[in-house]
Amino acid sequence: MLNIIINADDCGKSRPINNCIQKFIEAGKLTSTTIMANMDDLDGAIALYKSYQDKISFGIHLNLTEGNPILHSDILLQKGLYIESSEGIKFNINSYRNRILSPTVLNAIEKELDAQIAVLKDFGVKISHIDSHHHIHTGVAFLSLLPRLARRHRIYKIRRMRNYIPLTSKINLLCRDTWWWLIKGQFPQIRTTDYFGIYEDWYETKHLWLQDKKESFLELMCHPGGVYESESENLLNTDFLSMKNIKLISYNDL
């Protein structure tokens, strides 16, 4: 049996994206979504949580790469991880994700991520799992930070580094699995799926990948709305009920 979580990223980014996510939830095509605490339509994301928390899981989409931070940080501004623009202070952390960062800088980043988690908790969201915008949580700089966040906030499930990549090398996959075991070694109670990939990749293999595995867990990421029109149409047209050995689950079921 292949157990599949279909997670819509970017919940809260904008009203059109939230509307599209709602459409997909009602169509039975999503089992999970992750909320951005610092983006334009957080109120809409909270409304979705209140309406659908019994139907799908709601995690947090940690964000350090787009929009405005929740907290001001002089140190991150001085070091270039934040930049000033006509729209205020913006994130500029993506290019630092695999650099060695000082304890002072890491502490400031950790405070920002704590604040994002606190925003959702203050709205009453029971956070099912952690993932991140542009996969920032998988960067080398966050290898020790991520387990600390998860342990502190008692969030026991995370998105793993992508390991369903068609035609990728075994060495690449080994590196990605090593990342997971390094995380697990710091926080043994933490859990994730066996595999994580992009919905469109799975769709293009005609849904056959992993169906011969015994009791595997796969997360498929998707982005309803915005520029992902073809991905959205393919997901809407997928008939999961007709597929053998496929079961849709949420992160609450993992």
N, C-alpha and C positions, 0 to 999 in steps of 0.2 A: 504494500500500500504506500503510495506517495502522498504525503500530507503537505498541502500547499497553503502558504500564507501569501495573500496578494495585498501588498501595502502601497497605498497612495502617499507619496511624499508631498511636502510643501503645503499641507493644510494650514490655512491662515495667511498664506502669502498674499492673496487677493480675493475679492468677492467672486470674480468669474471662476477662479480655481476652486473655491469652496463650493460654488453652485454645481460645478462639474463633479466634484467628489460626492456630493449629495446624490446626484443623478446615478452615479455608479453604485453607491451603497444601496439605493432603492431597487436597482436592477439586479442586485445580488452578485455583483462582480468584484466587490472588495470585501476583505475580511479584516482589514486593519488600515490605519492611517497614522501619520505622525505630524504633530503640530509645531509650527514655528512661533516662538513666544514673542518675537520682536518685530513681526511684519504687520502689514497694513490691515488685515481683516482678522485679527485675533478674536474679536467679538463673534464673528461668524463661525470661527472654528469651535469656540466654546458652545455656541448654539448647536452645532453638529454633535458635539460630545453629549450634551444634555438630551438630544433626541435619539441618538443611536448607540449610546454606551453599552446597551444590552445586546446589541447586534454585532458590533465589531470592536476590536481593541484600538485604544488610542495611546500612542507613545509620544515621545518628544523628539523633534527634529532639531537637534542642537545646531546653532547657526553662528559661524564666525566669519562668513565669507560674503554676506549680502545684507544690505540695510544698515540700520543704526544699532549700536550696542545699547543694552539696557543701562549699564553702569558707565560712568565716566572713569577713565584711567589715564592719569598723567604719564605713567611709565610706558603704557602701550602706545600712547601718542608720541612720546619722545623717541621711542625705539622704531617707529614706523609701522607698527602692527595696526594702528588706527591712523586714518588720514582725515584731514579737514577738507570739506567740500562745500559747495553752495547749499547743500542739503543737510549740513551739519557734519558731525563726526561719523565716518563710515569704517566698516571693517576692512582690513588689508592683511589678513592673517594667512590666507591660503598659501602664499609663496613661502611662508615660514614653517609649514607643517612638518617638513622633514629635516629641519635644522635643530641643532642643539641650542636650547633656550635656557637662559639663566633661571634660577629658582625664583627670583623676583618677578620676572616676566610670566613664568608658569603660574605663579600665585595669582597674578592679576587676571590671567585667562580663566583660571579655575573659579575665581569670584564671579566673573561674567556668566559662566556656565551654571554655577550655583543659582545665580539670579534668574536665569531663564527657567530652570526647573522650578524655582520658588513661585514664579508667575503662574505656571499651570497648577501647582498645588494650591495656591491661594484661590483659584477659581474652582477648586474641588475636583480637579482631574486626577483620577487614579492612573498614573503613568504605567503602561504595560511594559514598555521597553524603550531603549535608547537607540537612535540612529542619528545621522547628521547630514546637513546640507553639504553637497560636494564631498561627502565621505571624509570630512575633516577629522572625525574621531579615529580614523585608521592611520593617521599620520604618526611618524616616529615620535614627534614631540609630545604626543598624547598617550604614549604607551603606559605610563604610570598614572597619569591623570584620570583616565577613563575608569579604571577599577576603583579608584578612590571616590569618584563621583557616584558610581553605582552603589558602592557599599554604604556611603553616607546617607543616600536617599532611599536605600532599600529597594532599589530597582534591580531585579535579578535576571533580566533578559536584555540582550543587546543584538544589534545586527552585526554579523561577522563580516570580515573583509570578503569582497566578491571572489568566489571560487568556482562559479559556473561561467566560464569564458570559452566559447567555442574556439578550438584550434590553439589554445594557449599551451605553453610548455609545462612539463612536469615540475621543472625547477621553480617556475613562477608559482604554481599551486603549492609547492612545498613551503615557499616563503610565506604565503598567505596563511597556510595552516600553522606555521611557526608563530605568526602574530597571535593567532587565537590561543595557542597553548601558553604563550607568555602572559596574555590577559588572564586566562583561567588559573594560572599559577599564582597570581596575585589575589584572586578572588574566586576560590574554588566553587562557591555556590552559584556563580553566574552561568547562564545557559544561552544557547543560540541554536539556530537551525543547523542541519548538516551542510546545507548548501545555500548560497545566496547569489542571485543573478538578476538580470534585467528581463522583464516580461517579454519584450520583443524578441530577445534571443531564443527564449523557450518557445514562443509562438512559431518562429521560423523553422524550428526543428520538427514542426508538426506535432508538438506536444508529446513526443515519444521519449524524450530524455529522462532517464531515471525511473521510468515506469517499471523496469525489471528489478529495481532495488527493493529490498524487504524493509518496510517500515522506515522510510527516509523522510526527512523534513526539509522542505525547500521554501525559501522566501523569494518571491518575485516582486521586484520594485517596479512601480509605474508612476506616471505623472499625468493624471487626467487634466485636460484643459491646457491653455497656453499654446505653446508651439508644438505640442505632441499630439496633433490631430490624428495621424495615422495609427499611432500606438493606441489611442483611445478607441478608435473605431474597431481595431482588431480585438481589443479586450471586450468591448460590448458585444461583439459577434461570436465570442467563444462560448460554446455550450459545454460547461463543465459537467453538467449532470449526465451527459451521454458518454463521458469518458470512463473507461474501466480502470480500476485500481487508483482512482484519484479521489481524495477527500479534501475539501476546503476547510481550513481551520484558522483561528486567529492566534495572536500572541498570547492571549489568555489561556489557550488550550495547550500551549507548548510545555 
